[in-house]
Amino acid sequence: MKPAPQKYRTTNWKTYNEALKARGSMLIWLDPTMKWHGQASGKRGRSQTFSDEAIQLCLSIKCLFNLPLRQAMGMTQSLLHLAGLDWPVPDYSTVRRRQKTLQVAIGAVPTTTGVHLLVDSTGIKMLGEGEWKTKKHGADYRRQWRKVHLGIDAATLEIRTMEVADNSVGDAPVLPALLSQIPADERIASVNGDGAYDTKDCHEAIGSRAAQAIIPTRKNSKPWKANCCGADARKTSCGRQKGWDGQYGKDGAATTGAALSKPRCAASSCWANGSLHATSTVRSPNCRCGLPC
């Protein structure tokens, strides 16, 4: 016999009513010290009238309320008037022209213990037909893709770095550009990636930030010379590569049933030796890897 479903009754009506009202509340805070007007760039030609922060604010209002450009400029003007700021509003044609080359700056809260960065890439189809039509009737023309390279903080799962490249660009050449997006005064504790990042340039870029490279070696890898960055860690990994491939697969992910049943921590697992780590989502109560779980 199916049990009767439980019935929940609201007893704190006052708190419940305030919570429903708070869903529609809106607070937009404008910093009076924000650089609204453009600054001299030192190059030939006329300087820009509005700064990138002003254009980004206008586009944020447009995307937040799903407005056309003209209506977004009118709403921005009303918000500036309510805030008591005597700032001019850019024309919609100016915003439309500037948004093509706008460098969007998304702030992130810096960590005090160091960033544990997870790097990887994914593909986005930018031109092509639907998957059902391609599978059923074939493709009439070649599809085009773009690769999005991401760097995610393992503790907060925030996207800290991002690069968009052509599908012909590999993962390894983009890693130095990803690390350069982390401020120089913020410490990078470790960089986690798959075997595609097992190159000398990647290890040098990671070593220049005084970070630990948690990257499995490739199948046909050989020890590097002693003067190369990360040579000592790879020497130990190359000696155990046969056991690594048999237990975790070529890309460092666990593939066997026995490996999947072992408890692992959320950030990484120290499976017994130094530089051999595998990412997971299950935390072990006896984990001593030192990374934030």
C-alpha positions in Angstrom: 0.0 0.0 0.0 1.4 3.4 -1.0 1.9 5.6 2.0 0.0 8.9 2.2 2.1 11.9 1.2 3.1 14.3 4.0 1.3 17.6 4.2 3.2 20.7 5.1 1.5 23.7 6.7 2.9 27.2 6.8 2.9 28.5 10.3 5.3 31.5 10.0 3.2 33.5 7.7 4.9 36.8 8.5 8.4 35.5 7.5 6.9 33.7 4.5 5.2 36.9 3.3 8.5 38.9 3.7 10.4 36.2 1.7 7.9 36.4 -1.2 8.2 40.2 -1.2 12.0 40.0 -1.2 11.9 38.0 -4.5 10.8 41.2 -6.3 13.2 43.6 -4.6 16.0 45.2 -6.7 19.1 47.0 -5.5 21.4 48.7 -8.0 24.4 50.5 -6.5 26.4 52.9 -8.6 29.9 53.8 -7.4 30.4 57.6 -7.7 34.2 57.0 -8.0 33.8 54.9 -11.1 35.7 56.2 -14.1 32.8 57.0 -16.4 34.6 59.2 -18.9 37.3 57.9 -21.2 41.0 58.5 -20.5 43.7 59.5 -22.8 45.3 56.4 -24.4 48.5 58.1 -25.6 47.9 57.1 -29.2 47.1 59.2 -32.2 43.5 60.2 -32.8 40.6 61.3 -30.6 40.2 59.7 -27.1 37.1 57.7 -26.3 34.3 59.7 -24.7 33.2 56.9 -22.4 35.2 54.3 -20.5 34.9 50.5 -20.8 33.2 50.5 -17.4 30.4 52.7 -18.7 29.9 50.6 -21.8 29.9 47.4 -19.6 27.2 48.9 -17.3 25.0 49.8 -20.2 25.3 46.3 -21.7 24.7 44.7 -18.3 21.4 46.6 -18.0 20.5 45.5 -21.5 21.2 41.8 -20.7 19.7 41.9 -17.2 16.3 43.2 -18.3 16.3 41.8 -21.8 15.9 45.3 -23.4 16.8 46.6 -26.8 19.7 49.1 -26.9 17.6 52.2 -27.1 15.4 51.2 -24.1 18.6 50.1 -22.2 20.1 53.6 -22.7 16.9 55.2 -21.4 16.9 53.0 -18.3 20.5 53.7 -17.7 19.8 57.4 -17.9 17.0 57.0 -15.4 19.2 55.1 -12.9 21.9 57.8 -13.1 19.3 60.5 -12.5 17.9 58.6 -9.4 21.5 58.2 -8.1 22.1 61.9 -8.4 24.9 61.5 -10.9 25.3 64.1 -13.7 26.9 61.7 -16.2 26.0 61.6 -19.9 24.7 58.4 -21.3 26.3 57.0 -24.5 24.3 56.7 -27.6 23.0 53.3 -28.6 25.1 53.3 -31.8 28.2 53.9 -29.7 27.4 51.0 -27.4 26.7 48.8 -30.4 30.1 49.7 -31.9 32.1 49.4 -28.7 30.7 46.0 -27.6 32.6 44.3 -30.4 36.0 45.1 -28.9 35.0 45.5 -25.2 37.2 43.7 -22.8 34.9 42.5 -20.0 36.4 42.4 -16.6 34.7 40.0 -14.1 36.0 40.5 -10.6 36.9 37.5 -8.4 37.6 37.3 -4.7 41.3 36.4 -4.3 42.2 33.5 -2.1 44.7 33.6 0.7 45.7 29.9 0.6 46.4 29.8 -3.2 44.2 28.8 -6.2 43.9 25.2 -7.2 43.2 25.6 -10.9 41.5 23.0 -13.0 42.2 23.5 -16.7 40.5 21.9 -19.7 38.8 22.7 -23.0 35.4 22.1 -24.7 34.1 22.6 -28.2 31.2 24.9 -29.2 29.6 24.6 -32.6 29.3 28.0 -34.2 28.1 27.1 -37.7 26.3 24.0 -38.8 23.1 22.1 -39.0 21.2 20.3 -36.2 22.4 17.0 -35.0 19.2 15.2 -35.9 19.3 16.4 -39.5 23.0 15.5 -39.8 22.4 12.0 -38.5 19.3 11.4 -40.6 20.2 13.0 -43.9 23.8 13.9 -43.7 25.5 17.3 -43.6 25.2 19.6 -46.6 28.2 21.6 -45.6 31.1 21.3 -43.1 30.4 22.4 -39.6 32.7 24.8 -37.8 33.7 24.7 -34.2 35.5 26.9 -31.6 37.4 25.7 -28.6 36.8 27.3 -25.2 39.7 26.8 -22.8 38.6 27.2 -19.2 40.4 27.5 -15.8 38.2 26.7 -12.8 38.9 27.2 -9.1 38.6 23.8 -7.5 37.4 25.3 -4.2 34.7 27.7 -5.4 34.0 26.3 -8.9 34.3 29.8 -10.3 35.6 30.3 -13.9 38.8 32.3 -13.3 40.3 32.2 -16.8 38.9 31.7 -20.3 40.3 31.8 -23.8 38.5 31.2 -27.1 40.6 29.8 -29.9 40.2 28.1 -33.3 39.6 24.3 -33.3 43.1 23.8 -34.7 44.7 25.2 -31.6 45.6 22.6 -29.0 45.3 22.7 -25.3 49.0 23.1 -24.4 49.7 26.4 -26.3 46.9 28.2 -24.5 47.9 27.3 -20.9 50.4 30.3 -20.5 47.6 32.7 -21.6 45.2 31.2 -19.1 47.7 31.5 -16.2 48.5 35.1 -17.2 44.9 36.1 -16.4 45.4 35.2 -12.7 46.8 38.4 -11.0 50.5 38.2 -10.4 50.0 39.0 -6.7 47.7 36.0 -6.2 49.3 32.7 -5.5 48.6 29.6 -7.6 49.0 26.5 -5.5 48.5 23.8 -8.2 47.4 23.4 -11.8 45.4 20.2 -12.6 45.1 19.0 -16.2 45.1 15.9 -18.4 48.0 14.5 -20.5 47.5 17.1 -23.2 49.3 19.6 -20.9 52.4 17.4 -20.5 54.7 19.6 -22.4 57.9 21.6 -21.5 56.2 24.9 -22.2 53.3 24.1 -19.9 55.6 23.0 -17.1 57.7 26.2 -17.5 54.6 28.4 -17.4 53.4 26.6 -14.2 56.9 26.7 -12.7 57.1 30.5 -13.3 54.2 30.9 -11.0 55.7 28.6 -8.4 52.8 26.2 -8.7 52.6 22.4 -8.5 51.8 20.7 -11.8 49.4 17.8 -11.3 49.5 16.5 -14.9 49.7 12.8 -15.8 52.4 11.9 -18.3 51.6 10.6 -21.7 51.8 7.0 -22.8 55.0 7.3 -24.7 56.6 9.8 -22.3 60.3 9.8 -21.5 62.2 11.5 -18.7 63.4 15.0 -19.5 66.8 16.5 -18.9 67.5 17.7 -15.3 67.6 21.4 -16.4 64.0 21.3 -17.5 61.2 22.5 -15.2 59.3 19.6 -13.7 61.9 17.0 -14.8 62.2 15.5 -11.3 58.4 15.0 -10.9 58.0 13.5 -14.4 60.9 11.1 -13.8 59.0 9.5 -11.0 55.8 9.5 -13.0 57.3 7.9 -16.1 58.6 5.0 -14.0 55.1 4.2 -12.9 53.3 5.1 -16.1 52.4 1.4 -16.8 50.5 1.1 -13.5 48.9 4.5 -14.0 47.5 3.6 -17.5 46.2 0.3 -16.3 44.3 1.8 -13.3 43.3 5.2 -14.4 43.4 5.2 -18.2 45.5 7.3 -20.6 43.8 10.6 -19.6 44.1 10.1 -15.9 40.5 9.2 -15.2 39.6 6.0 -13.2 38.3 3.3 -15.6 38.1 0.1 -13.6 35.5 -0.9 -11.1 38.0 -1.4 -8.4 39.3 2.1 -8.9 35.8 3.6 -8.9 35.0 1.9 -5.6 38.0 3.5 -3.8 37.2 6.6 -1.7 38.8 9.7 -3.0 38.7 13.4 -2.0 37.0 16.1 -4.0 40.0 18.1 -5.0 42.5 15.3 -5.8 43.6 12.0 -4.5 47.1 11.1 -3.5 46.9 7.5 -4.6 50.2 6.6 -3.0 53.0 8.5 -4.6 53.9 12.2 -5.0 52.7 13.6 -8.3 50.2 10.9 -9.2 46.7 12.5 -8.7 43.3 11.8 -10.1 40.4 14.2 -9.8 37.2 12.9 -8.2 34.0 14.0 -6.6 34.0 11.7 -3.5 35.9 12.6 -0.4 37.9 10.1 1.6 37.9 10.6 5.4 41.6 9.6 5.5 42.7 12.0 2.8 46.0 13.8 3.5 46.7 15.4 0.2 46.7 18.9 1.6 44.3 20.3 -1.0 41.0 21.9 -0.1 38.2 19.3 -0.1 
